[in-house]
Amino acid sequence: MKYEVLRRHIGDKQYEQGDEREAVAADVAHLVKAGVLREAGEKKPRGKAEPAPKNKAEPAPANKAGPGRG
């Protein structure tokens, strides 16, 4: 059976996130339960959307008090 690697781990070799691994279901059941592997083609579980990463280089919004105001 084919699995998608969700987190890096070492099995019969080192697997990186996004790799595809072929294994017997009974041998990797603990990895599936732990969230390390997911059956290939299986959809991601529905839940909250991940927030967009904050860009620290963005300028301050226009509504913030700046120099010369006050």
Phi and psi in radians as a Rosetta constraint file:
Dihedral C 1 N 2 CA 2 C 2 CIRCULARHARMONIC -1.728 0.35
Dihedral N 2 CA 2 C 2 N 3 CIRCULARHARMONIC 2.476 0.35
Dihedral C 2 N 3 CA 3 C 3 CIRCULARHARMONIC -2.273 0.35
Dihedral N 3 CA 3 C 3 N 4 CIRCULARHARMONIC 2.612 0.35
Dihedral C 3 N 4 CA 4 C 4 CIRCULARHARMONIC -1.700 0.35
Dihedral N 4 CA 4 C 4 N 5 CIRCULARHARMONIC 2.328 0.35
Dihedral C 4 N 5 CA 5 C 5 CIRCULARHARMONIC -1.479 0.35
Dihedral N 5 CA 5 C 5 N 6 CIRCULARHARMONIC 2.098 0.35
Dihedral C 5 N 6 CA 6 C 6 CIRCULARHARMONIC -1.659 0.35
Dihedral N 6 CA 6 C 6 N 7 CIRCULARHARMONIC -0.508 0.35
Dihedral C 6 N 7 CA 7 C 7 CIRCULARHARMONIC -2.403 0.35
Dihedral N 7 CA 7 C 7 N 8 CIRCULARHARMONIC 2.544 0.35
Dihedral C 7 N 8 CA 8 C 8 CIRCULARHARMONIC -1.059 0.35
Dihedral N 8 CA 8 C 8 N 9 CIRCULARHARMONIC 2.405 0.35
Dihedral C 8 N 9 CA 9 C 9 CIRCULARHARMONIC -2.775 0.35
Dihedral N 9 CA 9 C 9 N 10 CIRCULARHARMONIC 2.930 0.35
Dihedral C 9 N 10 CA 10 C 10 CIRCULARHARMONIC -1.963 0.35
Dihedral N 10 CA 10 C 10 N 11 CIRCULARHARMONIC 2.124 0.35
Dihedral C 10 N 11 CA 11 C 11 CIRCULARHARMONIC -2.043 0.35
Dihedral N 11 CA 11 C 11 N 12 CIRCULARHARMONIC -2.077 0.35
Dihedral C 11 N 12 CA 12 C 12 CIRCULARHARMONIC -1.279 0.35
Dihedral N 12 CA 12 C 12 N 13 CIRCULARHARMONIC -0.246 0.35
Dihedral C 12 N 13 CA 13 C 13 CIRCULARHARMONIC -2.729 0.35
Dihedral N 13 CA 13 C 13 N 14 CIRCULARHARMONIC 3.112 0.35
Dihedral C 13 N 14 CA 14 C 14 CIRCULARHARMONIC -1.447 0.35
Dihedral N 14 CA 14 C 14 N 15 CIRCULARHARMONIC 2.260 0.35
Dihedral C 14 N 15 CA 15 C 15 CIRCULARHARMONIC -1.981 0.35
Dihedral N 15 CA 15 C 15 N 16 CIRCULARHARMONIC 2.377 0.35
Dihedral C 15 N 16 CA 16 C 16 CIRCULARHARMONIC -1.790 0.35
Dihedral N 16 CA 16 C 16 N 17 CIRCULARHARMONIC 2.786 0.35
Dihedral C 16 N 17 CA 17 C 17 CIRCULARHARMONIC -0.998 0.35
Dihedral N 17 CA 17 C 17 N 18 CIRCULARHARMONIC 2.310 0.35
Dihedral C 17 N 18 CA 18 C 18 CIRCULARHARMONIC 1.665 0.35
Dihedral N 18 CA 18 C 18 N 19 CIRCULARHARMONIC -0.223 0.35
Dihedral C 18 N 19 CA 19 C 19 CIRCULARHARMONIC -1.209 0.35
Dihedral N 19 CA 19 C 19 N 20 CIRCULARHARMONIC 2.856 0.35
Dihedral C 19 N 20 CA 20 C 20 CIRCULARHARMONIC -1.948 0.35
Dihedral N 20 CA 20 C 20 N 21 CIRCULARHARMONIC 2.339 0.35
Dihedral C 20 N 21 CA 21 C 21 CIRCULARHARMONIC -2.173 0.35
Dihedral N 21 CA 21 C 21 N 22 CIRCULARHARMONIC 2.399 0.35
Dihedral C 21 N 22 CA 22 C 22 CIRCULARHARMONIC -1.875 0.35
Dihedral N 22 CA 22 C 22 N 23 CIRCULARHARMONIC 2.238 0.35
Dihedral C 22 N 23 CA 23 C 23 CIRCULARHARMONIC -2.738 0.35
Dihedral N 23 CA 23 C 23 N 24 CIRCULARHARMONIC 2.891 0.35
Dihedral C 23 N 24 CA 24 C 24 CIRCULARHARMONIC -1.367 0.35
Dihedral N 24 CA 24 C 24 N 25 CIRCULARHARMONIC 2.341 0.35
Dihedral C 24 N 25 CA 25 C 25 CIRCULARHARMONIC -0.950 0.35
Dihedral N 25 CA 25 C 25 N 26 CIRCULARHARMONIC -0.715 0.35
Dihedral C 25 N 26 CA 26 C 26 CIRCULARHARMONIC -1.161 0.35
Dihedral N 26 CA 26 C 26 N 27 CIRCULARHARMONIC -0.517 0.35
Dihedral C 26 N 27 CA 27 C 27 CIRCULARHARMONIC -1.323 0.35
Dihedral N 27 CA 27 C 27 N 28 CIRCULARHARMONIC -0.450 0.35
Dihedral C 27 N 28 CA 28 C 28 CIRCULARHARMONIC -2.053 0.35
Dihedral N 28 CA 28 C 28 N 29 CIRCULARHARMONIC 0.221 0.35
Dihedral C 28 N 29 CA 29 C 29 CIRCULARHARMONIC -1.009 0.35
Dihedral N 29 CA 29 C 29 N 30 CIRCULARHARMONIC -0.660 0.35
Dihedral C 29 N 30 CA 30 C 30 CIRCULARHARMONIC -1.174 0.35
Dihedral N 30 CA 30 C 30 N 31 CIRCULARHARMONIC -0.530 0.35
Dihedral C 30 N 31 CA 31 C 31 CIRCULARHARMONIC -1.307 0.35
Dihedral N 31 CA 31 C 31 N 32 CIRCULARHARMONIC -0.609 0.35
Dihedral C 31 N 32 CA 32 C 32 CIRCULARHARMONIC -1.170 0.35
Dihedral N 32 CA 32 C 32 N 33 CIRCULARHARMONIC -0.772 0.35
Dihedral C 32 N 33 CA 33 C 33 CIRCULARHARMONIC -1.107 0.35
Dihedral N 33 CA 33 C 33 N 34 CIRCULARHARMONIC -0.608 0.35
Dihedral C 33 N 34 CA 34 C 34 CIRCULARHARMONIC -1.422 0.35
Dihedral N 34 CA 34 C 34 N 35 CIRCULARHARMONIC -0.115 0.35
Dihedral C 34 N 35 CA 35 C 35 CIRCULARHARMONIC 1.462 0.35
Dihedral N 35 CA 35 C 35 N 36 CIRCULARHARMONIC 0.318 0.35
Dihedral C 35 N 36 CA 36 C 36 CIRCULARHARMONIC -1.502 0.35
Dihedral N 36 CA 36 C 36 N 37 CIRCULARHARMONIC -0.624 0.35
Dihedral C 36 N 37 CA 37 C 37 CIRCULARHARMONIC -2.171 0.35
Dihedral N 37 CA 37 C 37 N 38 CIRCULARHARMONIC 2.745 0.35
Dihedral C 37 N 38 CA 38 C 38 CIRCULARHARMONIC -2.476 0.35
Dihedral N 38 CA 38 C 38 N 39 CIRCULARHARMONIC 2.495 0.35
Dihedral C 38 N 39 CA 39 C 39 CIRCULARHARMONIC -0.994 0.35
Dihedral N 39 CA 39 C 39 N 40 CIRCULARHARMONIC 2.371 0.35
Dihedral C 39 N 40 CA 40 C 40 CIRCULARHARMONIC -1.058 0.35
Dihedral N 40 CA 40 C 40 N 41 CIRCULARHARMONIC 2.363 0.35
Dihedral C 40 N 41 CA 41 C 41 CIRCULARHARMONIC 1.525 0.35
Dihedral N 41 CA 41 C 41 N 42 CIRCULARHARMONIC -0.175 0.35
Dihedral C 41 N 42 CA 42 C 42 CIRCULARHARMONIC -1.318 0.35
Dihedral N 42 CA 42 C 42 N 43 CIRCULARHARMONIC 2.433 0.35
Dihedral C 42 N 43 CA 43 C 43 CIRCULARHARMONIC -1.346 0.35
Dihedral N 43 CA 43 C 43 N 44 CIRCULARHARMONIC 2.685 0.35
Dihedral C 43 N 44 CA 44 C 44 CIRCULARHARMONIC -1.161 0.35
Dihedral N 44 CA 44 C 44 N 45 CIRCULARHARMONIC 2.538 0.35
Dihedral C 44 N 45 CA 45 C 45 CIRCULARHARMONIC -1.130 0.35
Dihedral N 45 CA 45 C 45 N 46 CIRCULARHARMONIC 2.491 0.35
Dihedral C 45 N 46 CA 46 C 46 CIRCULARHARMONIC -1.378 0.35
Dihedral N 46 CA 46 C 46 N 47 CIRCULARHARMONIC 2.470 0.35
Dihedral C 46 N 47 CA 47 C 47 CIRCULARHARMONIC -3.032 0.35
Dihedral N 47 CA 47 C 47 N 48 CIRCULARHARMONIC -2.761 0.35
Dihedral C 47 N 48 CA 48 C 48 CIRCULARHARMONIC -1.168 0.35
Dihedral N 48 CA 48 C 48 N 49 CIRCULARHARMONIC 2.501 0.35
Dihedral C 48 N 49 CA 49 C 49 CIRCULARHARMONIC -1.299 0.35
Dihedral N 49 CA 49 C 49 N 50 CIRCULARHARMONIC 2.544 0.35
Dihedral C 49 N 50 CA 50 C 50 CIRCULARHARMONIC -1.260 0.35
Dihedral N 50 CA 50 C 50 N 51 CIRCULARHARMONIC 2.376 0.35
Dihedral C 50 N 51 CA 51 C 51 CIRCULARHARMONIC -1.185 0.35
Dihedral N 51 CA 51 C 51 N 52 CIRCULARHARMONIC 2.634 0.35
Dihedral C 51 N 52 CA 52 C 52 CIRCULARHARMONIC -1.170 0.35
Dihedral N 52 CA 52 C 52 N 53 CIRCULARHARMONIC 2.465 0.35
Dihedral C 52 N 53 CA 53 C 53 CIRCULARHARMONIC -1.120 0.35
Dihedral N 53 CA 53 C 53 N 54 CIRCULARHARMONIC 2.494 0.35
Dihedral C 53 N 54 CA 54 C 54 CIRCULARHARMONIC -1.360 0.35
Dihedral N 54 CA 54 C 54 N 55 CIRCULARHARMONIC 2.350 0.35
Dihedral C 54 N 55 CA 55 C 55 CIRCULARHARMONIC -1.730 0.35
Dihedral N 55 CA 55 C 55 N 56 CIRCULARHARMONIC 1.867 0.35
Dihedral C 55 N 56 CA 56 C 56 CIRCULARHARMONIC -1.236 0.35
Dihedral N 56 CA 56 C 56 N 57 CIRCULARHARMONIC -0.213 0.35
Dihedral C 56 N 57 CA 57 C 57 CIRCULARHARMONIC -1.516 0.35
Dihedral N 57 CA 57 C 57 N 58 CIRCULARHARMONIC -0.089 0.35
Dihedral C 57 N 58 CA 58 C 58 CIRCULARHARMONIC -1.175 0.35
Dihedral N 58 CA 58 C 58 N 59 CIRCULARHARMONIC 2.479 0.35
Dihedral C 58 N 59 CA 59 C 59 CIRCULARHARMONIC -1.233 0.35
Dihedral N 59 CA 59 C 59 N 60 CIRCULARHARMONIC 2.802 0.35
Dihedral C 59 N 60 CA 60 C 60 CIRCULARHARMONIC -1.137 0.35
Dihedral N 60 CA 60 C 60 N 61 CIRCULARHARMONIC 2.556 0.35
Dihedral C 60 N 61 CA 61 C 61 CIRCULARHARMONIC -1.080 0.35
Dihedral N 61 CA 61 C 61 N 62 CIRCULARHARMONIC 2.720 0.35
Dihedral C 61 N 62 CA 62 C 62 CIRCULARHARMONIC -1.166 0.35
Dihedral N 62 CA 62 C 62 N 63 CIRCULARHARMONIC -0.375 0.35
Dihedral C 62 N 63 CA 63 C 63 CIRCULARHARMONIC -1.456 0.35
Dihedral N 63 CA 63 C 63 N 64 CIRCULARHARMONIC -0.034 0.35
Dihedral C 63 N 64 CA 64 C 64 CIRCULARHARMONIC -1.467 0.35
Dihedral N 64 CA 64 C 64 N 65 CIRCULARHARMONIC 2.520 0.35
Dihedral C 64 N 65 CA 65 C 65 CIRCULARHARMONIC -1.191 0.35
Dihedral N 65 CA 65 C 65 N 66 CIRCULARHARMONIC 2.368 0.35
Dihedral C 65 N 66 CA 66 C 66 CIRCULARHARMONIC -2.174 0.35
Dihedral N 66 CA 66 C 66 N 67 CIRCULARHARMONIC -3.012 0.35
Dihedral C 66 N 67 CA 67 C 67 CIRCULARHARMONIC -1.116 0.35
Dihedral N 67 CA 67 C 67 N 68 CIRCULARHARMONIC 2.482 0.35
Dihedral C 67 N 68 CA 68 C 68 CIRCULARHARMONIC 1.557 0.35
Dihedral N 68 CA 68 C 68 N 69 CIRCULARHARMONIC -0.053 0.35
Dihedral C 68 N 69 CA 69 C 69 CIRCULARHARMONIC -1.816 0.35
Dihedral N 69 CA 69 C 69 N 70 CIRCULARHARMONIC 2.530 0.35
